[in-house]
Amino acid sequence: MKYFISVIIFFTFNSLFAYNVEGRLLNERYFPVPNVQISISSGGTAVTDEKGNFKLTTGKLPYNLFILDNDNSQGVLYTDLSNLNPELIFFGSTAARSSNNEFIKVYFNPVPPGSSAIIKFVSDEVSYCSDVTALPGEKSKPLSIEWPAGSNTINGRVIYLEKNQTNYTKYAEKVLTVSKDFYQQSISFDSSTFYSKPQTGTLTVYMPDASLDRKGFSVYADFLSLHRNAELTLNSTEGDIRYTKVLVPQTLPLGYRLKVSSFGYLKNGAGYETVTYSYPGSTLKLQDEEPPELTGPQDKYYFVNKNTLFSFERGSGSGMYVVHFHCYNPVSDLYLAINSRELISPMKNYPDFFKGVEYSWQVVKYTPYISVDDFSKARIFSNDLGYKSVLTSELRTFRIVP
């Protein structure tokens, strides 16, 4: 009887310290990543399902997660997580796995001289479609629509937005269901289509004063009620200009707002990309950001070993860091999401990614996140809210001691 009670107490005690981790893995376009192995620091492993979901158990917090894609020799380590429902980005991956990709043909009246039209499929479901531009005289365009393989159809709408040099002149949308393996899918905007005339406004954009080798910005029509990939490119500007006025629609349906993405880079590859939000009629001063600066080892260092210390300066603001190691031959990529600004060479813990001789390394900082754990919190809204930036250091190379 005494032994029986001891066994019960033992299992009860341990169950109090067992944490269930139920997370999701997405690529950089927010598509689920299926069939990838994820290991937790306590020793368990799992494989993501078709929706990118996984379940693991850990006996302590915080914990680390290591994501491994053997087919592409790609690994990602997330450190110091306490979130039990993490949403992880598979860094370096933009192409969707196991996805449906279908083409539709969009027909419309010929675009008038001096005008152009933006055409795109948008949805509140996970999907991706590049917006296309129709030029004067054109009357049809193909659209490529991609969505996860778990469903044979996707619901959305095709948007047609026409403008000339001074005004936005026509807007229309049509509901559409796209089906997998159903050929000759098409939709028509003809004389029977209802078109509205968006009022035309402006957005005044001031560029940063910093001296950069490349800088510019893009303005998008962003829809709060739709998936974060559902945005229309209204303008793209590059060059060393002080300020400019961009024509934008004054009103559009679907919870419309303006998303402004800016960038600035030096010749050595160091630079930044920022995202902020605005509205027609406003004035926006774009921010200049300072990327992390690599401190050691020096560029073209030929004596890296298992004890080499990699370090860097923080750059602008608060954020978490992703250190990217790339092996040139055989090709492999290792990403380490960390809170610290220094780490001992990962050669010892991840020998499968260090089988070659020549490598590069670079640091990317994501703001305004305060930690890796903060970055991994599930994205509740279908679209981002607030200012964000991605700051990239210069690229350095090194060799491993034979």
Order of alpha helices (4+ residues) and beta strands (2+ residues): alpha-beta-beta-beta-beta-beta-beta-beta-beta-beta-beta-beta-beta-beta-beta-beta-beta-beta-beta-beta-beta-beta-beta-beta-beta-beta-beta-beta-beta-alpha-beta-beta
